[in-house]
Amino acid sequence: MKTVLVFGTFDGLHPGHEFFLKEARKLGDRLVVCIARDTIVEQLKGRPPKRPEIERREMLAETSIVDEVIYGDRQLGSYTIFEHTKPEVIAFGYDQTELKKDLTRWLATQSVKIALVDIPSHNPEFYKSSFLNQPFAGNRSGRHSA
């Protein structure tokens, strides 16, 4: 069984996330999502997430796309989650360039071979959490939201 691992904050599940998860799912038999801890989100983004980690985890676990949702490490860059997940593939979103660089450096020190795959964006001008979490952001296209 081929395991695919993805990382993210997933601070509200929107069509861009759904596209990303469905594309990652196509790369293997089992999709594991590693959500960033609240403290890591604050460290990386300079602000806490809108939704607490337990809510973000539950939201993802309820989708039929995902097989397992795990919390990320409490220390940035430690990657102890690999001991549990043992992925053959890691899929990255279009905006995860720094994560990919860091993981590439870390993997070079390990004795495992993991394929790294980039997933293209899906209308990032409309479906990006930083836009959608702002007031009135859902109406960037000029269309009215329901």
DSSP file with accessible surface (Angstrom, degrees, kcal/mol):
  #  RESIDUE AA STRUCTURE BP1 BP2  ACC     N-H-->O    O-->H-N    N-H-->O    O-->H-N    TCO  KAPPA ALPHA  PHI   PSI    X-CA   Y-CA   Z-CA
    1    1 A M              0   0  162      0, 0.0     2,-0.5     0, 0.0    27,-0.0   0.000 360.0 360.0 360.0 123.5    0.0    0.0    0.0
    2    2 A K        -     0   0   98     85,-0.1    27,-2.3    86,-0.1    28,-2.0  -0.730 360.0-151.7 -88.5 122.6    1.5    3.3   -1.1
    3    3 A T  E     -a   30   0A  10     -2,-0.5    85,-2.4    83,-0.3    86,-1.8  -0.811   6.2-162.2 -98.5 131.3    1.2    6.1    1.5
    4    4 A V  E     -ab  31  89A   0     26,-3.3    28,-3.1    -2,-0.5     2,-0.4  -0.927   7.0-160.2-110.3 134.1    1.0    9.7    0.5
    5    5 A L  E     -ab  32  90A   0     84,-2.5    86,-2.2    -2,-0.4     2,-0.3  -0.943   9.4-178.9-117.4 135.3    1.7   12.4    3.1
    6    6 A V  E     -ab  33  91A   0     26,-2.1    28,-3.0    -2,-0.4     2,-0.3  -0.947  11.5-150.7-128.4 153.7    0.7   16.1    2.8
    7    7 A F  E     +a   34   0A  23     84,-0.5     2,-0.3    -2,-0.3    86,-0.2  -0.890  30.6 126.0-118.8 152.4    1.3   18.9    5.2
    8    8 A G  E     -a   35   0A  16     26,-1.7    28,-2.2    -2,-0.3    -2,-0.0  -0.945  58.0-117.3 174.0 170.6   -0.8   22.0    5.9
    9    9 A T        -     0   0   23     -2,-0.3     3,-0.2    26,-0.2    -1,-0.1   0.848  34.9-166.7 -88.5 -43.5   -2.6   24.3    8.2
   10   10 A F        +     0   0    5      1,-0.2     2,-1.8    -3,-0.1     3,-0.1   0.944  10.2 178.5  52.6  55.8   -6.1   23.7    6.7
   11   11 A D  S    S-     0   0    2      1,-0.2    -1,-0.2    39,-0.0    39,-0.1  -0.494  72.4  -6.9 -87.4  66.8   -7.6   26.7    8.5
   12   12 A G  S    S-     0   0   12     -2,-1.8     2,-0.6    -3,-0.2    -1,-0.2   0.271  86.4-109.9 107.7 120.5  -11.0   26.2    6.9
   13   13 A L        +     0   0   40     -3,-0.1    -2,-0.0     4,-0.1    43,-0.0  -0.738  46.9 168.5 -86.3 116.6  -11.5   23.6    4.1
   14   14 A H    >>  -     0   0   17     -2,-0.6     4,-2.3   113,-0.1     3,-0.6  -0.707  52.1 -89.5-121.6 172.6  -12.1   25.4    0.8
   15   15 A P  H 3> S+     0   0   52      0, 0.0     4,-2.5     0, 0.0     5,-0.2   0.821 124.6  57.9 -55.7 -30.9  -12.2   24.2   -2.9
   16   16 A G  H 3> S+     0   0   12      2,-0.2     4,-2.2     1,-0.2     5,-0.1   0.919 108.8  45.1 -64.3 -42.7   -8.4   24.8   -3.2
   17   17 A H  H <> S+     0   0   26     -3,-0.6     4,-3.0     2,-0.2     5,-0.2   0.914 111.8  52.3 -63.7 -44.8   -7.7   22.4   -0.4
   18   18 A E  H  X S+     0   0   76     -4,-2.3     4,-2.5     2,-0.2     5,-0.2   0.918 110.0  48.8 -60.3 -42.1  -10.2   19.9   -1.7
   19   19 A F  H  X S+     0   0   53     -4,-2.5     4,-2.5    -5,-0.2     5,-0.2   0.946 112.2  49.1 -60.2 -48.7   -8.4   20.0   -5.1
   20   20 A F  H  X S+     0   0   19     -4,-2.2     4,-2.5     1,-0.2    -2,-0.2   0.933 113.2  46.1 -57.2 -47.9   -5.0   19.6   -3.4
   21   21 A L  H  X S+     0   0    0     -4,-3.0     4,-2.5     1,-0.2    -1,-0.2   0.909 112.6  49.7 -66.1 -40.5   -6.2   16.6   -1.4
   22   22 A K  H  X S+     0   0  112     -4,-2.5     4,-1.2    -5,-0.2    -1,-0.2   0.904 112.5  47.7 -66.0 -40.0   -7.9   14.9   -4.3
   23   23 A E  H  < S+     0   0   52     -4,-2.5     4,-0.4    -5,-0.2     3,-0.3   0.908 112.8  48.5 -66.9 -41.5   -4.8   15.3   -6.5
   24   24 A A  H >< S+     0   0    0     -4,-2.5     3,-1.8    -5,-0.2     4,-0.2   0.904 105.8  58.9 -63.9 -39.4   -2.6   14.0   -3.7
   25   25 A R  H >< S+     0   0   70     -4,-2.5     3,-1.4     1,-0.3    -1,-0.2   0.840  96.4  62.1 -58.4 -34.4   -4.9   11.0   -3.2
   26   26 A K  T 3< S+     0   0  148     -4,-1.2    -1,-0.3    -3,-0.3    -2,-0.2   0.667  92.1  68.2 -66.5 -16.4   -4.4   10.0   -6.8
   27   27 A L  T <  S-     0   0   52     -3,-1.8     2,-0.3    -4,-0.4    -1,-0.3   0.511 113.4  -8.2 -84.2  -7.0   -0.7    9.4   -6.0
   28   28 A G  S <  S-     0   0   19     -3,-1.4   -25,-0.2    -4,-0.2     3,-0.1  -0.908  71.1 -92.4-164.9-166.4   -1.2    6.4   -3.7
   29   29 A D  S    S+     0   0   99    -27,-2.3     2,-0.4    -2,-0.3   -26,-0.2   0.628 104.1  39.9 -99.5 -21.6   -3.5    4.2   -1.8
   30   30 A R  E     -a    3   0A  54    -28,-2.0   -26,-3.3     2,-0.0     2,-0.6  -0.996  66.1-156.7-137.1 127.6   -3.5    5.9    1.5
   31   31 A L  E     -a    4   0A   0     -2,-0.4    36,-2.1   -28,-0.2    37,-1.6  -0.929   9.5-173.5-111.1 120.3   -3.6    9.7    2.2
   32   32 A V  E     -ac   5  68A   0    -28,-3.1   -26,-2.1    -2,-0.6     2,-0.5  -0.948   8.4-156.7-111.5 129.3   -2.3   11.0    5.5
   33   33 A V  E     -ac   6  69A   0     35,-2.7    37,-3.1    -2,-0.5     2,-0.7  -0.925   0.5-159.9-107.9 127.7   -2.7   14.7    6.3
   34   34 A C  E     -ac   7  70A   4    -28,-3.0   -26,-1.7    -2,-0.5     2,-0.4  -0.931  13.1-157.5-106.0 110.3   -0.3   16.2    8.8
   35   35 A I  E     -ac   8  71A   0     35,-2.7    37,-2.8    -2,-0.7   -26,-0.2  -0.723  21.2-110.5 -93.2 142.5   -1.8   19.4   10.2
   36   36 A A        -     0   0   20    -28,-2.2    38,-0.1    -2,-0.4    -1,-0.1  -0.417  32.7-113.9 -68.6 137.7    0.3   22.1   11.7
   37   37 A R     >  -     0   0   35     36,-0.4     4,-2.6    -2,-0.1     3,-0.3  -0.364  26.7-112.7 -64.7 152.3    0.1   22.6   15.5
   38   38 A D  H  > S+     0   0   45      1,-0.2     4,-2.4     2,-0.2     5,-0.2   0.896 118.2  52.0 -55.4 -42.4   -1.3   25.9   16.6
   39   39 A T  H  > S+     0   0   85      1,-0.2     4,-2.0     2,-0.2    -1,-0.2   0.869 109.8  48.7 -66.2 -34.3    2.1   27.0   18.0
   40   40 A I  H  > S+     0   0   11     -3,-0.3     4,-2.8     2,-0.2     5,-0.3   0.905 109.1  52.7 -71.1 -41.0    3.8   26.2   14.7
   41   41 A V  H  X S+     0   0    1     -4,-2.6     4,-3.3     1,-0.2     6,-0.5   0.948 111.1  47.3 -58.0 -46.8    1.2   28.2   12.7
   42   42 A E  H  X S+     0   0  100     -4,-2.4     4,-1.8     1,-0.2    -1,-0.2   0.911 112.4  50.0 -62.5 -39.7    1.8   31.1   15.0
   43   43 A Q  H  < S+     0   0  125     -4,-2.0    -1,-0.2    -5,-0.2    -2,-0.2   0.913 119.3  36.5 -64.5 -43.2    5.6   30.8   14.7
   44   44 A L  H  < S+     0   0  113     -4,-2.8    -2,-0.2     1,-0.2    -1,-0.2   0.864 129.4  29.9 -79.6 -38.9    5.4   30.6   10.8
   45   45 A K  H  < S-     0   0   98     -4,-3.3    -3,-0.2     2,-0.3    -2,-0.2   0.506  99.1-122.4-102.5  -8.3    2.6   33.0   10.1
   46   46 A G  S  < S+     0   0   67     -4,-1.8    -4,-0.2    -5,-0.4    -3,-0.1   0.626  87.1  65.6  76.9  12.7    3.0   35.4   13.0
   47   47 A R  S    S-     0   0   79     -6,-0.5    -2,-0.3    -5,-0.1    -1,-0.1  -0.979  87.7-101.5-158.3 153.2   -0.5   34.8   14.1
   48   48 A P        -     0   0   72      0, 0.0    -9,-0.1     0, 0.0   -10,-0.1  -0.385  48.4 -95.5 -73.8 159.4   -2.6   31.9   15.5
   49   49 A P        -     0   0   17      0, 0.0     4,-0.1     0, 0.0    -7,-0.0  -0.332  26.7-121.8 -69.0 158.5   -4.9   30.1   13.2
   50   50 A K  S    S+     0   0  131      1,-0.1   -38,-0.0   -39,-0.1   -39,-0.0   0.847 100.8  44.0 -66.7 -35.6   -8.6   31.1   13.1
   51   51 A R  S    S-     0   0   72      2,-0.0    -1,-0.1     1,-0.0     5,-0.1  -0.925  94.4-112.8-113.6 138.2   -9.6   27.6   14.1
   52   52 A P    >>  -     0   0   59      0, 0.0     4,-2.2     0, 0.0     3,-0.5  -0.245  32.8-107.1 -66.4 158.1   -7.9   25.5   16.8
   53   53 A E  H 3> S+     0   0   34      1,-0.2     4,-2.6     2,-0.2     5,-0.2   0.834 118.1  56.1 -57.2 -35.9   -5.9   22.4   15.8
   54   54 A I  H 3> S+     0   0   95      1,-0.2     4,-2.4     2,-0.2    -1,-0.2   0.916 109.5  46.2 -66.2 -38.4   -8.5   20.0   17.2
   55   55 A E  H <> S+     0   0   93     -3,-0.5     4,-2.4     2,-0.2    -2,-0.2   0.915 112.7  49.7 -68.6 -41.1  -11.2   21.6   15.0
   56   56 A R  H  X S+     0   0    0     -4,-2.2     4,-1.9     2,-0.2    -2,-0.2   0.904 112.1  49.2 -64.4 -38.6   -9.0   21.6   11.9
   57   57 A R  H  X S+     0   0   99     -4,-2.6     4,-2.5    -5,-0.2    -2,-0.2   0.937 111.7  47.7 -66.2 -46.3   -8.2   17.9   12.5
   58   58 A E  H  X S+     0   0  104     -4,-2.4     4,-1.4     1,-0.2    -2,-0.2   0.898 108.7  54.9 -62.1 -41.1  -11.9   16.9   13.0
   59   59 A M  H  < S+     0   0   41     -4,-2.4     4,-0.4     1,-0.2     3,-0.3   0.927 112.4  42.6 -59.8 -44.2  -12.9   18.9    9.9
   60   60 A L  H >< S+     0   0    0     -4,-1.9     3,-1.5     1,-0.2     6,-0.4   0.889 109.0  57.6 -70.0 -38.8  -10.4   16.9    7.7
   61   61 A A  H 3< S+     0   0   62     -4,-2.5    -1,-0.2     1,-0.3    -2,-0.2   0.782  99.9  60.5 -63.8 -24.9  -11.2   13.6    9.3
   62   62 A E  T 3< S+     0   0  161     -4,-1.4    -1,-0.3    -3,-0.3    -2,-0.2   0.626  86.6  93.9 -78.2 -13.9  -14.8   14.0    8.3
   63   63 A T  S <  S-     0   0   28     -3,-1.5     3,-0.2    -4,-0.4    -3,-0.0  -0.467  74.0-137.8 -78.8 153.7  -13.9   14.2    4.6
   64   64 A S  S    S+     0   0  121      1,-0.2    -1,-0.1    -2,-0.1    -3,-0.1   0.533  97.1  69.4 -85.0  -4.0  -14.0   11.0    2.5
   65   65 A I  S    S+     0   0   21     -5,-0.1     2,-0.3     2,-0.0    -1,-0.2   0.849  89.2  68.4 -79.8 -35.0  -10.7   12.0    0.8
   66   66 A V        -     0   0   14     -6,-0.4   -34,-0.1    -3,-0.2     3,-0.1  -0.667  52.6-171.0 -98.4 137.3   -8.5   11.5    3.8
   67   67 A D  S    S+     0   0   81    -36,-2.1     2,-0.3     1,-0.3   -35,-0.2   0.785  76.9   6.2 -90.6 -35.0   -7.5    8.2    5.4
   68   68 A E  E     -c   32   0A  54    -37,-1.6   -35,-2.7     2,-0.0     2,-0.5  -0.990  57.2-157.7-151.7 142.2   -5.8    9.6    8.5
   69   69 A V  E     +c   33   0A   7     -2,-0.3     2,-0.3   -37,-0.2   -35,-0.2  -0.990  19.9 177.1-122.5 126.9   -5.2   13.0   10.0
   70   70 A I  E     -c   34   0A  17    -37,-3.1   -35,-2.7    -2,-0.5     2,-0.3  -0.895  30.4-110.3-126.0 157.7   -2.2   13.5   12.4
   71   71 A Y  E     -c   35   0A  53     -2,-0.3   -35,-0.2   -37,-0.2     3,-0.1  -0.645  35.8-119.4 -82.7 145.3   -0.8   16.4   14.2
   72   72 A G        -     0   0    9    -37,-2.8    -1,-0.1    -2,-0.3   -37,-0.1  -0.157  43.9 -72.1 -72.8 174.1    2.5   17.8   13.2
   73   73 A D        -     0   0   27      1,-0.1   -36,-0.4     2,-0.1    -1,-0.2  -0.290  31.5-132.2 -66.6 154.2    5.6   17.9   15.4
   74   74 A R  S    S+     0   0  165      1,-0.1     2,-0.5    -3,-0.1    -1,-0.1   0.672  94.5  62.3 -81.0 -17.0    5.7   20.4   18.2
   75   75 A Q  S >  S-     0   0  143    -35,-0.0     3,-1.8     0, 0.0     4,-0.4  -0.947  94.6-116.1-114.1 123.6    9.2   21.4   17.1
   76   76 A L  T 3  S+     0   0   80     -2,-0.5    -2,-0.1     1,-0.3    -4,-0.0  -0.298  95.7   9.5 -58.1 128.2    9.7   22.9   13.7
   77   77 A G  T 3  S+     0   0   29     -4,-0.1    -1,-0.3     1,-0.0     0, 0.0   0.523  92.3 110.9  83.2   7.1   11.8   20.8   11.4
   78   78 A S    <   -     0   0   34     -3,-1.8    -2,-0.1     1,-0.0    -1,-0.0   0.843  52.6-166.5 -83.9 -33.8   12.0   17.7   13.6
   79   79 A Y    >   +     0   0   17     -4,-0.4     3,-1.3     1,-0.1     4,-0.2   0.775  30.5 149.6  55.2  36.8    9.9   15.5   11.4
   80   80 A T  T >>  +     0   0   70      1,-0.3     3,-1.7     2,-0.2     4,-0.5   0.710  57.5  81.0 -69.6 -15.4    9.4   12.7   13.9
   81   81 A I  H >> S+     0   0   15      1,-0.3     4,-2.4     2,-0.2     3,-0.7   0.730  75.4  73.3 -63.7 -19.5    6.0   12.1   12.2
   82   82 A F  H <> S+     0   0   20     -3,-1.3     4,-1.8     1,-0.2    -1,-0.3   0.799  85.4  64.5 -66.0 -27.0    7.8   10.0    9.6
   83   83 A E  H <4 S+     0   0  144     -3,-1.7    -1,-0.2    -4,-0.2    -2,-0.2   0.869 112.6  34.6 -62.0 -35.1    8.4    7.3   12.1
   84   84 A H  H << S+     0   0  109     -3,-0.7    -2,-0.2    -4,-0.5    -1,-0.2   0.893 124.7  38.1 -85.5 -44.7    4.6    6.8   12.2
   85   85 A T  H  < S-     0   0    3     -4,-2.4    -3,-0.2     2,-0.0    -2,-0.2   0.832  72.5-167.4 -83.3 -36.3    3.5    7.5    8.6
   86   86 A K     <  -     0   0  141     -4,-1.8   -83,-0.3    -5,-0.3    -4,-0.1   0.915  22.2-165.1  46.4  58.3    6.4    6.0    6.6
   87   87 A P        -     0   0    9      0, 0.0   -83,-0.2     0, 0.0    -1,-0.1  -0.352  30.1-162.6 -75.3 151.1    5.3    7.7    3.4
   88   88 A E  S    S+     0   0   84    -85,-2.4    27,-2.6     1,-0.3     2,-0.4   0.606  83.3  33.4 -95.4 -21.9    6.5    6.7   -0.1
   89   89 A V  E     -bd   4 115A   8    -86,-1.8   -84,-2.5    25,-0.2     2,-0.5  -0.996  61.0-163.4-136.6 139.9    5.3   10.1   -1.5
   90   90 A I  E     -bd   5 116A   0     25,-2.8    27,-2.8    -2,-0.4     2,-0.4  -0.996  15.1-157.1-119.7 125.5    5.1   13.6   -0.1
   91   91 A A  E     -bd   6 117A   0    -86,-2.2   -84,-0.5    -2,-0.5     2,-0.4  -0.868   6.7-158.8-104.3 137.4    2.8   16.0   -2.1
   92   92 A F  E     - d   0 118A   0     25,-2.8    27,-3.3    -2,-0.4     2,-0.1  -0.919  13.5-127.3-117.2 141.5    3.3   19.8   -1.8
   93   93 A G    >   -     0   0   11     -2,-0.4     3,-2.0   -86,-0.2    28,-0.1  -0.374  37.1-100.4 -76.2 164.1    0.9   22.6   -2.6
   94   94 A Y  T 3  S+     0   0   93      1,-0.3     3,-0.2    25,-0.3    -1,-0.1   0.743 122.2  47.2 -59.1 -25.2    1.9   25.4   -4.9
   95   95 A D  T 3  S+     0   0   83      1,-0.2     3,-0.3     2,-0.1    -1,-0.3   0.230  86.2  90.3-104.7  16.8    2.8   27.7   -2.0
   96   96 A Q    <>  +     0   0   30     -3,-2.0     4,-2.4     1,-0.2    -1,-0.2  -0.124  42.7 128.1-104.9  40.1    4.8   25.2    0.1
   97   97 A T  H  > S+     0   0   86      1,-0.2     4,-2.3     2,-0.2    -1,-0.2   0.889  73.0  49.1 -65.4 -40.4    8.2   26.0   -1.4
   98   98 A E  H  > S+     0   0  119     -3,-0.3     4,-2.4     2,-0.2    -1,-0.2   0.910 111.6  49.4 -67.9 -40.5    9.9   26.7    2.0
   99   99 A L  H  > S+     0   0   41      2,-0.2     4,-3.0     1,-0.2     5,-0.3   0.934 110.9  50.5 -61.6 -44.1    8.6   23.4    3.4
  100  100 A K  H  X S+     0   0   56     -4,-2.4     4,-2.5     1,-0.2    -2,-0.2   0.921 110.5  49.1 -62.3 -42.5    9.8   21.5    0.4
  101  101 A K  H  X S+     0   0  108     -4,-2.3     4,-2.2     2,-0.2    -1,-0.2   0.932 113.7  46.3 -60.9 -46.4   13.3   23.1    0.7
  102  102 A D  H  X S+     0   0   53     -4,-2.4     4,-2.5     1,-0.2    -2,-0.2   0.926 114.3  46.9 -64.5 -44.4   13.5   22.2    4.3
  103  103 A L  H  X S+     0   0    0     -4,-3.0     4,-3.2     2,-0.2     5,-0.2   0.883 109.4  54.5 -66.0 -36.8   12.2   18.6    3.8
  104  104 A T  H  X S+     0   0   66     -4,-2.5     4,-1.5    -5,-0.3    -1,-0.2   0.932 110.6  46.4 -61.8 -44.2   14.6   18.1    0.9
  105  105 A R  H  X S+     0   0  144     -4,-2.2     4,-0.5    -5,-0.2    -2,-0.2   0.929 115.1  46.7 -62.4 -45.8   17.5   19.1    3.1
  106  106 A W  H >< S+     0   0   54     -4,-2.5     3,-1.5     1,-0.2     4,-0.3   0.926 109.8  52.7 -64.2 -45.1   16.3   16.8    6.0
  107  107 A L  H >< S+     0   0   19     -4,-3.2     3,-1.6     1,-0.3     5,-0.4   0.820  98.4  65.7 -62.2 -29.7   15.6   13.9    3.6
  108  108 A A  H 3< S+     0   0   84     -4,-1.5    -1,-0.3     1,-0.3    -2,-0.2   0.750 101.7  50.0 -64.5 -20.1   19.2   14.1    2.3
  109  109 A T  T << S+     0   0  103     -3,-1.5    -1,-0.3    -4,-0.5     2,-0.2   0.447 102.6  78.4 -94.9  -2.3   20.4   13.2    5.8
  110  110 A Q  S <  S-     0   0   79     -3,-1.6    -3,-0.0    -4,-0.3     0, 0.0  -0.644  78.8-128.8-105.2 164.6   18.1   10.2    6.1
  111  111 A S  S    S+     0   0  125     -2,-0.2     2,-0.3     2,-0.1    -3,-0.1  -0.175  75.9  99.1-105.4  40.2   18.4    6.7    4.6
  112  112 A V        -     0   0   75     -5,-0.4     2,-0.6     2,-0.0    -2,-0.2  -0.919  63.9-138.7-124.1 152.0   14.9    6.7    3.0
  113  113 A K        +     0   0  203     -2,-0.3     2,-0.4     2,-0.0    -2,-0.1  -0.959  28.4 170.1-111.2 116.8   13.7    7.3   -0.5
  114  114 A I        -     0   0   27     -2,-0.6     2,-0.3   -24,-0.0   -25,-0.2  -0.998  30.8-127.8-129.2 128.3   10.6    9.4   -0.7
  115  115 A A  E     -d   89   0A  52    -27,-2.6   -25,-2.8    -2,-0.4     2,-0.5  -0.566  18.8-149.2 -74.2 135.8    9.2   10.8   -3.9
  116  116 A L  E     -d   90   0A  52     -2,-0.3     2,-0.4   -27,-0.2   -25,-0.2  -0.942  17.6-174.8-108.8 124.9    8.4   14.6   -3.8
  117  117 A V  E     -d   91   0A  44    -27,-2.8   -25,-2.8    -2,-0.5     2,-0.5  -0.972  17.4-142.6-126.4 132.8    5.5   15.7   -5.9
  118  118 A D  E     -d   92   0A  95     -2,-0.4   -25,-0.2   -27,-0.2   -24,-0.1  -0.820  11.6-152.2 -93.5 130.0    4.3   19.2   -6.6
  119  119 A I        -     0   0    8    -27,-3.3   -25,-0.3    -2,-0.5   -99,-0.1  -0.872  22.8-122.4 -98.5 129.3    0.5   19.7   -6.9
  120  120 A P        -     0   0   85      0, 0.0   -26,-0.1     0, 0.0   -97,-0.1  -0.215  32.7 -94.2 -68.1 163.1   -0.5   22.6   -9.1
  121  121 A S        -     0   0   53    -28,-0.1     2,-0.5   -27,-0.1  -105,-0.0  -0.318  23.7-145.0 -74.3 159.4   -2.6   25.4   -7.8
  122  122 A H  S    S-     0   0   63      5,-0.2     5,-0.2    -2,-0.0     4,-0.1  -0.886  74.4 -44.2-127.0  93.3   -6.4   25.5   -8.2
  123  123 A N    >>  -     0   0   71     -2,-0.5     4,-2.7     1,-0.1     3,-2.2   0.919  68.6-178.6  49.7  59.0   -7.5   29.1   -8.7
  124  124 A P  T 34 S+     0   0   30      0, 0.0    -1,-0.1     0, 0.0  -108,-0.0   0.752  75.0  69.1 -63.9 -19.2   -5.3   30.6   -5.9
  125  125 A E  T 34 S+     0   0   98      1,-0.2     3,-0.1     2,-0.1    -2,-0.1   0.715 117.8  21.9 -69.8 -16.9   -6.6   34.0   -6.6
  126  126 A F  T <4 S+     0   0   55     -3,-2.2     2,-0.6    -4,-0.1    -1,-0.2   0.697 124.8  49.2-113.6 -36.2  -10.0   32.8   -5.1
  127  127 A Y  S  < S+     0   0   67     -4,-2.7     2,-0.4    -5,-0.2    -5,-0.2  -0.577  71.6 119.2-115.5  68.7   -9.1   29.8   -3.0
  128  128 A K    >>  -     0   0   55     -2,-0.6     4,-2.6    -3,-0.1     3,-1.2  -1.000  60.4-135.1-129.7 128.9   -6.3   30.7   -0.7
  129  129 A S  H 3> S+     0   0   17     -2,-0.4     4,-2.3     1,-0.3     5,-0.1   0.857 104.2  58.8 -54.7 -38.7   -6.9   30.6    3.1
  130  130 A S  H 34 S+     0   0   47      1,-0.2    -1,-0.3     2,-0.2     4,-0.1   0.843 113.1  40.3 -64.1 -29.2   -5.2   34.0    3.7
  131  131 A F  H X4 S+     0   0   58     -3,-1.2     3,-1.5     2,-0.1    -2,-0.2   0.913 115.7  49.5 -77.6 -47.5   -7.8   35.5    1.3
  132  132 A L  H 3< S+     0   0   54     -4,-2.6     6,-0.2     1,-0.3    -2,-0.2   0.752 105.0  58.2 -68.8 -22.4  -10.8   33.5    2.6
  133  133 A N  T 3< S+     0   0   29     -4,-2.3    -1,-0.3    -5,-0.3    -2,-0.1   0.437  91.3  88.0 -87.7   1.4  -10.1   34.3    6.2
  134  134 A Q  S X  S-     0   0   97     -3,-1.5     3,-1.8    -5,-0.1     4,-0.3  -0.695  95.7 -87.5 -94.6 153.2  -10.3   38.0    5.7
  135  135 A P  T 3  S+     0   0  110      0, 0.0    -1,-0.1     0, 0.0    -2,-0.1  -0.313 111.3   2.0 -58.7 136.6  -13.6   39.9    5.9
  136  136 A F  T >  S+     0   0  195      1,-0.1     3,-1.4    -4,-0.1    -4,-0.1   0.585  90.8 130.4  64.5  12.7  -15.5   39.9    2.6
  137  137 A A  G X   +     0   0    6     -3,-1.8     3,-1.2     1,-0.3    -5,-0.1   0.790  56.4  71.9 -68.1 -26.3  -12.8   37.8    0.9
  138  138 A G  G 3  S+     0   0   46     -4,-0.3    -1,-0.3     1,-0.3     3,-0.3   0.605  93.3  57.8 -67.5  -5.2  -15.2   35.3   -0.5
  139  139 A N  G X   +     0   0   66     -3,-1.4     3,-1.3     1,-0.2    -1,-0.3  -0.005  64.3 119.4-115.0  30.6  -16.3   38.0   -3.0
  140  140 A R  T <  S+     0   0  111     -3,-1.2    -1,-0.2     1,-0.3    -2,-0.1   0.775  72.9  57.0 -66.8 -25.2  -13.0   38.7   -4.7
  141  141 A S  T 3  S-     0   0   43     -3,-0.3    -1,-0.3     2,-0.2     3,-0.1   0.544 115.1-111.5 -84.4  -7.1  -14.3   37.6   -8.1
  142  142 A G  S <  S+     0   0   59     -3,-1.3     2,-0.2     1,-0.4    -2,-0.1   0.368  82.4 121.7  89.8  -7.4  -17.2   40.1   -8.1
  143  143 A R        -     0   0  150     -5,-0.1    -1,-0.4     1,-0.0     2,-0.3  -0.629  67.9-113.7 -86.6 152.6  -19.6   37.2   -7.7
  144  144 A H        -     0   0  172     -2,-0.2     2,-0.3    -3,-0.1    -5,-0.1  -0.656  26.7-135.8 -85.4 137.4  -22.0   37.0   -4.8
  145  145 A S              0   0   91     -2,-0.3    -6,-0.1     1,-0.1    -1,-0.0  -0.658 360.0 360.0 -92.0 151.5  -21.4   34.2   -2.4
  146  146 A A              0   0  153     -2,-0.3    -1,-0.1     0, 0.0     0, 0.0  -0.483 360.0 360.0 -86.0 360.0  -24.3   32.2   -1.0
